């Protein structure tokens, strides 16, 4: 199974209804992504840090979760400042670094990390069954929820099947190289993996039908519709409205 490191806790965020968290993360992420002012983007980042605090997540674990995106951001910092047109602040022979390119890199970096922190604090703090339950309450198609839950459950199983097939090939003397034989072998492995995955899917479906499966999943986690969910969403909407107003009147507060 895929690790659910942040899914279990007793914080304010963990006690919220999954439906409220899904609504909050969608509107906050879209708002942060569409933000075009660097100062407002920093405010969104501060809000995401607050959510991490409310979820009582370990900072080191959060950093490990978002670390892979830094490689993508590093590539942007290498390319954008020298390819983005604008006022030149540094020139070395043919290499020209523009102010607009650096500002754009700052915006993309802050917004990317902010959105990841929103999803880490609000979505990663629920297990996959609770996520499916929340999506169902938001009237997402049952087929989409079924696909999400089954994909999550059997990705690790398919990975183990691939490792067994690759191990069997290596026991027979296979050594991966950049040649036609290796390409053919990996193609055969992929084909066998699809065949075995299909057969396993049929067996799992038959087993589920024998156990009375009615195309719906149920979770044992019960979230009461108390006042905290309503207060949380009101707070999110007020924060979002404030940031949107600040961006609309950015000339009065932060300048153009």
Secondary structure in CASP SS format (residue, H / E / C, confidence):
PFRMAT SS
TARGET T0000
AUTHOR 0000-0000-0000
METHOD secondary structure of the structure
MODEL  1
X C 1.00
X C 1.00
X C 1.00
X C 1.00
X C 1.00
X C 1.00
X C 1.00
X C 1.00
X C 1.00
X C 1.00
X C 1.00
X C 1.00
X C 1.00
X C 1.00
X C 1.00
X C 1.00
X C 1.00
X H 1.00
X H 1.00
X H 1.00
X H 1.00
X H 1.00
X H 1.00
X H 1.00
X H 1.00
X H 1.00
X H 1.00
X H 1.00
X H 1.00
X H 1.00
X H 1.00
X H 1.00
X H 1.00
X H 1.00
X C 1.00
X C 1.00
X C 1.00
X H 1.00
X H 1.00
X H 1.00
X H 1.00
X H 1.00
X H 1.00
X H 1.00
X H 1.00
X H 1.00
X H 1.00
X H 1.00
X H 1.00
X H 1.00
X H 1.00
X H 1.00
X H 1.00
X H 1.00
X C 1.00
X C 1.00
X C 1.00
X C 1.00
X H 1.00
X H 1.00
X H 1.00
X H 1.00
X H 1.00
X H 1.00
X H 1.00
X H 1.00
X C 1.00
X C 1.00
X H 1.00
X H 1.00
X H 1.00
X H 1.00
X H 1.00
X H 1.00
X H 1.00
X H 1.00
X H 1.00
X H 1.00
X H 1.00
X H 1.00
X H 1.00
X H 1.00
X H 1.00
X C 1.00
X C 1.00
X C 1.00
X C 1.00
X E 1.00
X E 1.00
X E 1.00
X E 1.00
X E 1.00
X C 1.00
X C 1.00
X E 1.00
X E 1.00
X E 1.00
X E 1.00
X H 1.00
X H 1.00
X H 1.00
X H 1.00
X H 1.00
X H 1.00
X H 1.00
X H 1.00
X H 1.00
X H 1.00
X H 1.00
X H 1.00
X H 1.00
X H 1.00
X H 1.00
X H 1.00
X H 1.00
X H 1.00
X H 1.00
X H 1.00
X H 1.00
X H 1.00
X H 1.00
X H 1.00
X C 1.00
X C 1.00
X C 1.00
X C 1.00
X C 1.00
X H 1.00
X H 1.00
X H 1.00
X H 1.00
X H 1.00
X H 1.00
X H 1.00
X H 1.00
X H 1.00
X H 1.00
X C 1.00
X C 1.00
X C 1.00
X C 1.00
X H 1.00
X H 1.00
X H 1.00
X H 1.00
X H 1.00
X H 1.00
X H 1.00
X H 1.00
X H 1.00
X H 1.00
X H 1.00
X H 1.00
X H 1.00
X H 1.00
X H 1.00
X H 1.00
X H 1.00
X H 1.00
X H 1.00
X H 1.00
X H 1.00
X H 1.00
X H 1.00
X H 1.00
X H 1.00
X H 1.00
X H 1.00
X H 1.00
X H 1.00
X H 1.00
X C 1.00
X C 1.00
X C 1.00
X C 1.00
X C 1.00
X C 1.00
X C 1.00
X C 1.00
X H 1.00
X H 1.00
X H 1.00
X H 1.00
X H 1.00
X H 1.00
X H 1.00
X H 1.00
X H 1.00
X H 1.00
X H 1.00
X H 1.00
X H 1.00
X H 1.00
X H 1.00
X H 1.00
X H 1.00
X H 1.00
X H 1.00
X H 1.00
X H 1.00
X H 1.00
X H 1.00
X H 1.00
X H 1.00
X H 1.00
X H 1.00
X H 1.00
X H 1.00
X H 1.00
X H 1.00
X C 1.00
X C 1.00
X C 1.00
X C 1.00
X C 1.00
X C 1.00
X C 1.00
X C 1.00
X C 1.00
X C 1.00
X C 1.00
X C 1.00
X C 1.00
X C 1.00
X C 1.00
X C 1.00
X H 1.00
X H 1.00
X H 1.00
X H 1.00
X H 1.00
X H 1.00
X H 1.00
X H 1.00
X H 1.00
X H 1.00
X H 1.00
X H 1.00
X H 1.00
X H 1.00
X H 1.00
X H 1.00
X H 1.00
X H 1.00
X H 1.00
X H 1.00
X H 1.00
X H 1.00
X C 1.00
X H 1.00
X H 1.00
X H 1.00
X H 1.00
X C 1.00
X C 1.00
X C 1.00
END
